[in-house]
Every structure is written in C-alpha cells, then in structure tokens.
Amino acid sequence: MRQTTKRVSGWATPLALVSGKEDGRKLGLNMGFQVGEELGFYQSCLDIWIAAAHINHDAFSDRMKKNLEQMAAFLSSYPIGDPENEQIQEIMGKVVSNEHYCKLGSEIGV
C-alpha cells in the first residue's frame, strides 16, 4: 500500500502538502536569490558611479548626482532583513523600472 501521509513535527500530514511546502521553499529560495542578484547588480553600478564622482567632482552633472542620490535612497530602503514586508514589490519596482537607472546609464553613455 502506498503511503499517503508523512509525520511532520509529530502530526500526520498528507504527502501532497509536504511536497507543496518543499516546492514552495525551493521557489522562495530561487526567487530570493534572483532578487539579491539584481539588487547587487544595481548597488555595484551605483558604487562605481559614486566612486567616479568622488575621484573627479566634475565627471557628472548636478542632475546626474541627484539621480545617483535617489537611486541610493531606493536601494537603501529595500528591506533585506524583512522578507515579509508588504512593500517589497513596490520598492523593487521603483528600483528596477526606475527611470533614474536609465537616466544614469544614458548620461554616461551606457
């Protein structure tokens, strides 16, 4: 006879629920990694641009410096330590589809 339940934390749980929970965990880890990778990309671009601005104060226009500051504010507002924060999607949307990143890239010729 095929087993249809599994003991989890002392409770008999249907295998479908256990399998779904494992699938959800794997998906969550994968999505979390992708978000972290994307945030890391934007942060590294920002770090390089800020370093260039500190080396040569005339390298970027005032408008570009303002865009750098705004992008830094968006990235620093991302709640990395609070994955259940309901504003995560909204903040990530501002970072990713953010016109500041596009403006920054176009202004330096990327």
C-alpha angles and dihedrals in degrees: 000000000000118000112243100175135048130200110246118173091342095307127107105240126186111253091235090062092047091049091047091050091051091048090049091050092051092048091048092051091048094048091045090053091050092050091048091049092051094046089049091053093052092044093051091050089049092048091053093048092047091049090051090050091052092049095048113023091193095051094095134037122244088254091055092048089052090051090050090053092049092048090050090051092052093049095046091050092060107112099228093166094048110060092171094058108127093216094063095098092047093050093044089050090054091049098045103037089033115139089211091071091049091047091049092050095047093047093056093040100253 
